[in-house]
Amino acid sequence: MARAAKPKDKPAADKDQLLSLYRTMLLIRRFEERAGQLYGMGLIGGFCHLYIGQEAVAAGVQSIKQPEDQIITGYRAHGHMLAAGVDPKAVMAELTGRAAGVAKGKGGSMHMFSLDHQFYGGHGIVGAWVSLGTGLALANRNKGNGAVTFVYFGDGAANQGQVYESFNMAELWRLPVVYIIENNQYAMGTSIERASSETHLYRRGASFNIPGKEVDGMDVLAVAEAASDAAEHARSGKGPFILEMKTYRYRGHSMSDPGKYRTREEIDEVRKHRDPIDHVEELLRTQKFADDAAMKAVDGEIRRIVADAAEFARTAPEPDPSELYTDVYTEASA
C-alpha cells in the first residue's frame, strides 16, 4: 500500500489558526464517532460513510475558503459540512431523517446541501458530482465573480470516465476549479495498487496540461498551504489544479464494511504514528499554545456540542408525510 511520508515540520502557525484547525478536526472526529453509535442503535438508516482519519483534508482546505467559494463532494460528506460551518445539530438531524435536518430529513447521510454555506452536496453516484462541480466553475467564470469551486472525490472515483471529460473541459476553458482527490488508499475495499495503473493520482491531469501536487493529507497545515496555492492558481485565471491528498480512513468504506481487506495492525500503525489530530496536539504543546488542561477543556466542549446534536437528532420531529411531494421539481426561468 502506498503511503505518504510522515508529516514534516511546518513553519510555525499562529495560536488562533492551530486552535481553530484542532477544534474543527476534533468536532468531525467526535461527531463521526457518535454517528457510528447512532447507526448501531438503528437511529440512522440507509448508508453511512464516516470520515474518521481524514479530518485534516476538509479542515485544511476549507480553512482557506473564501465566502463566495463553493464546495461539492461525494457521499462521505459529514466532515465537509462541519468544516464548512454547518450547525452540527442540523447535520445530525439529517442523518436521523428529521425535519430540522439540513436537507429537511430527505437527504440522509449521502445527500446533504446547504446553499447558505455554498455547499452543493453530498452525492451518491460515484464521480458524477465532478461534472457538476466543473459546471459550477463554468458559471463562476461566466459571471466573473472571482469564486473558486473545490471539487472533492476519492481514489475510486478517480477512475471514472466523466472525471476526465471534466478535466478536459476545465483546462480548455481555464475554469476556476480545484480538484481534490482524497486518496484514502482503498476506495470501496480494493487497494489502489490493484485498481489503478497510475497510482500517483495528482498526475492524472497531465494529458490535459493540468498541474497537480501530492500532499500529505494527514498534516492539516500542509493541506491548508497547498489548498491556498491551488486556489490562487485557479482564481487568477490560470485554470484548474489537482491536489492529491494522501490520507487514510480508519473505519470501513461504509458502516456495512467489515474491512477484511486490511489488517488491524496496519490501521493501528497509522493511528499511532500519523493521526492528524495528534499531530496538531503535538504542535500546540511544543509551541506552548495549549497544555493538557486546555486540550481537555476543548475536548469536553466538543463532546457537549456533539451530545447536544445527538439528543436533538433523536428527539426532533420527523417530516410530515406531505413532504414527500415537495422539493421534487423547481421552476426555472427562461
C-alpha positions in Angstrom: 0.0 0.0 0.0 1.4 3.4 -1.0 1.6 5.8 1.9 2.6 9.5 2.2 5.7 10.3 4.2 5.5 11.1 7.9 4.3 14.7 8.5 7.2 17.1 8.2 7.8 20.0 10.5 5.9 23.0 9.2 6.6 26.7 9.7 5.0 27.8 12.9 1.3 28.7 12.6 -0.2 31.2 15.0 -2.1 30.1 18.0 -5.6 31.0 16.8 -5.0 29.2 13.5 -3.8 26.0 15.1 -6.6 26.0 17.7 -9.2 26.6 15.1 -8.0 23.7 13.0 -7.7 21.5 16.0 -11.3 22.3 17.1 -12.6 21.6 13.5 -10.9 18.2 13.3 -11.9 17.2 16.8 -15.5 18.2 16.1 -15.5 16.0 13.0 -13.9 13.1 14.9 -16.3 13.2 17.8 -19.3 13.8 15.6 -18.5 10.8 13.4 -17.9 8.6 16.4 -21.4 9.4 17.7 -22.9 9.0 14.3 -21.5 5.5 14.2 -23.1 4.8 17.6 -26.5 6.1 16.4 -26.3 3.9 13.4 -25.6 0.9 15.5 -28.7 1.8 17.6 -30.9 1.9 14.5 -31.5 5.6 14.6 -29.7 6.3 11.3 -31.0 4.4 8.3 -29.6 3.7 4.8 -25.9 4.2 4.1 -23.5 6.0 6.4 -19.9 6.7 5.4 -17.7 8.0 8.2 -14.8 10.5 7.8 -12.7 9.3 10.7 -9.0 9.6 9.9 -9.4 12.0 7.0 -10.3 15.1 9.1 -7.2 17.1 8.1 -8.3 17.3 4.4 -11.7 19.0 4.9 -10.5 21.2 7.8 -7.3 22.3 6.0 -8.9 23.1 2.6 -11.9 24.8 4.0 -9.9 26.9 6.4 -8.6 28.9 3.3 -12.0 29.0 1.5 -13.4 32.5 0.7 -17.1 33.2 1.4 -18.0 33.0 -2.3 -16.2 29.8 -3.0 -18.2 26.6 -3.4 -17.8 23.0 -2.2 -19.1 19.9 -3.8 -18.3 16.3 -2.7 -19.5 12.7 -2.7 -21.2 10.6 -0.1 -18.6 10.9 2.7 -19.9 14.3 3.4 -20.5 14.9 7.1 -17.0 16.1 7.8 -17.1 18.5 4.9 -20.3 20.0 6.1 -19.0 20.5 9.6 -15.8 22.1 8.3 -18.0 24.5 6.2 -19.6 25.7 9.4 -22.9 24.0 9.2 -24.7 23.6 12.6 -23.9 20.1 14.0 -27.5 19.7 15.1 -28.7 20.2 11.6 -26.2 17.7 10.2 -27.0 15.1 12.8 -30.8 15.6 12.4 -30.4 15.0 8.7 -28.7 11.7 9.5 -31.7 10.6 11.6 -34.2 11.9 8.9 -35.7 14.7 11.0 -37.5 17.8 9.6 -34.8 20.1 11.2 -32.1 18.4 9.2 -30.0 20.5 6.8 -31.9 18.9 3.9 -35.3 18.6 5.7 -34.6 15.0 6.5 -34.8 14.0 2.9 -31.2 13.6 2.0 -29.7 11.5 4.8 -26.1 10.7 5.0 -25.2 11.0 1.4 -27.3 13.9 0.0 -26.8 16.9 2.1 -27.0 20.5 0.8 -26.6 24.0 2.4 -26.6 26.8 -0.1 -26.2 29.2 2.8 -22.7 27.7 3.2 -22.1 27.4 -0.6 -22.2 23.6 -0.1 -23.6 21.8 -3.1 -23.7 18.2 -1.9 -23.4 15.3 -0.9 -23.8 13.0 -4.0 -24.2 9.2 -4.1 -23.3 8.3 -7.7 -19.6 7.8 -7.8 -17.8 10.5 -9.7 -20.9 12.2 -11.1 -20.5 15.3 -9.0 -17.2 16.1 -10.6 -19.0 17.2 -13.7 -21.5 19.2 -11.6 -18.6 20.9 -9.8 -17.0 21.7 -13.1 -20.3 23.2 -14.2 -20.3 25.4 -11.1 -16.8 26.6 -12.0 -18.0 27.4 -15.6 -20.8 29.5 -14.1 -18.3 31.4 -12.0 -16.1 32.1 -14.9 -19.0 33.4 -17.0 -20.2 35.6 -14.1 -16.7 36.9 -13.4 -17.4 36.7 -9.6 -13.9 35.5 -8.6 -15.2 32.3 -6.9 -13.4 29.0 -6.9 -15.1 25.6 -6.8 -13.5 22.9 -4.6 -14.4 19.5 -6.0 -13.6 16.6 -3.7 -13.5 13.0 -4.9 -11.8 9.8 -3.9 -9.2 7.4 -5.4 -12.1 5.1 -6.6 -13.9 7.9 -8.4 -10.6 9.0 -10.0 -11.1 6.1 -12.4 -14.5 7.2 -13.7 -14.7 8.4 -17.2 -16.7 11.6 -16.6 -13.9 12.9 -14.4 -11.6 13.1 -17.5 -14.3 14.7 -19.6 -14.5 17.3 -16.8 -10.7 17.7 -16.7 -10.6 18.4 -20.5 -13.4 21.0 -20.3 -11.9 22.7 -17.2 -8.4 23.2 -18.8 -9.7 24.0 -22.3 -11.8 26.8 -20.8 -9.5 27.7 -17.9 -12.1 27.2 -15.3 -11.5 28.3 -11.7 -11.7 24.8 -10.1 -9.5 22.9 -7.7 -9.9 19.1 -7.9 -9.1 17.4 -4.5 -8.5 13.7 -4.7 -8.9 12.2 -1.2 -6.7 9.1 -1.7 -7.5 7.0 1.4 -5.8 4.0 -0.3 -8.7 1.6 -0.6 -11.7 3.1 -2.5 -14.6 0.7 -1.5 -12.3 -2.0 -0.5 -9.7 -2.6 -3.2 -6.2 -1.2 -2.7 -5.2 1.5 -5.1 -2.4 -0.7 -6.5 -4.9 -3.3 -7.6 -7.4 -0.8 -9.1 -5.2 1.9 -10.8 -2.4 1.5 -13.3 -1.1 5.0 -12.3 -1.2 5.3 -8.6 0.2 8.8 -8.4 -3.2 10.4 -8.9 -2.0 14.0 -9.0 -0.6 13.1 -12.4 -4.0 12.3 -13.8 -4.3 15.7 -15.3 -1.0 15.6 -17.2 -2.6 14.7 -20.6 -4.9 17.8 -20.2 -2.0 20.1 -19.1 -3.5 20.4 -15.6 -0.8 20.8 -13.0 -1.0 18.7 -9.8 0.6 18.1 -6.5 0.8 15.3 -3.9 0.1 16.5 -0.4 0.4 14.8 3.0 -3.3 14.7 3.8 -2.7 13.8 7.4 -0.9 17.1 8.0 -3.5 19.9 8.2 -1.0 22.7 7.8 0.4 21.1 4.6 -3.2 20.7 3.3 -4.0 24.4 4.0 -0.8 25.6 2.4 -1.3 23.5 -0.8 -5.0 24.4 -1.0 -4.2 28.1 -0.7 -1.7 27.9 -3.5 -4.1 25.9 -5.7 -7.0 28.3 -5.1 -4.8 31.2 -6.0 -3.8 29.5 -9.2 -7.4 28.9 -10.2 -8.7 32.3 -9.0 -6.0 34.2 -11.0 -7.3 32.7 -14.3 -4.7 30.0 -14.8 -7.3 27.2 -14.8 -7.8 24.1 -12.8 -5.4 22.5 -10.3 -5.3 18.9 -8.9 -4.4 18.1 -5.3 -3.9 14.5 -4.3 -4.4 14.3 -0.6 -2.7 11.1 0.7 -4.9 10.3 3.6 -6.3 7.2 5.4 -9.7 6.2 6.7 -9.8 4.2 10.0 -13.3 2.7 9.5 -14.7 0.6 6.7 -15.9 2.2 3.5 -19.4 2.4 5.0 -20.9 1.1 8.2 -21.7 -2.3 6.4 -18.0 -2.8 5.5 -16.1 -5.1 7.9 -12.8 -4.1 6.3 -11.3 -7.6 6.0 -9.1 -6.4 3.1 -6.5 -4.9 5.5 -5.1 -5.8 8.9 -5.8 -4.3 12.3 -2.0 -3.8 12.6 -2.0 -1.5 9.6 -4.7 0.7 10.9 -3.1 0.8 14.4 0.2 1.8 12.8 -1.4 4.9 11.1 -3.4 5.8 14.3 -0.2 5.6 16.4 2.2 7.5 14.1 0.2 9.6 11.7 -3.1 10.6 13.3 -3.9 14.2 12.1 -5.4 15.3 15.4 -2.5 14.0 17.4 -0.1 15.9 15.1 -1.8 19.2 15.8 -1.9 18.4 19.5 1.8 18.0 19.4 2.3 21.3 17.7 0.1 23.1 20.2 2.1 21.6 23.1 5.6 22.2 21.6 4.8 25.8 20.8 3.3 26.2 24.2 -0.1 27.3 22.8 -2.0 24.8 25.0 -1.3 22.4 27.8 -3.1 19.2 28.8 -5.8 21.1 30.8 -6.6 23.3 27.8 -6.8 20.3 25.5 -9.1 18.5 27.9 -11.3 21.6 28.1 -11.6 21.8 24.3 -12.4 18.1 24.1 -15.1 18.5 26.8 -16.7 21.4 25.0 -16.7 19.4 21.7 -18.2 16.4 23.4 -21.0 18.5 24.8 -21.7 20.0 21.3 -21.9 16.5 19.8 -24.0 15.2 22.7 -26.5 18.0 22.2 -26.6 17.4 18.5 -27.3 13.7 19.0 -30.1 14.4 21.5 -31.6 17.0 19.2 -31.4 14.5 16.3 -33.1 11.8 18.4 -36.0 13.9 19.6 -36.7 16.4 16.8 -39.9 15.7 14.9 -39.9 13.7 11.7 -41.1 15.4 8.4 -44.8 15.3 7.7 -45.7 12.7 5.1 -46.8 15.5 2.8 -43.1 16.5 2.4 -42.8 13.6 0.1 -44.3 15.7 -2.6 -42.3 18.9 -2.0 -38.9 19.9 -3.4 -39.3 17.4 -6.3 -39.2 19.9 -9.1 -38.1 23.5 -9.3 -39.4 26.2 -11.6 -36.7 27.6 -13.8 -36.9 30.9 -15.6 -36.2 31.1 -19.3 
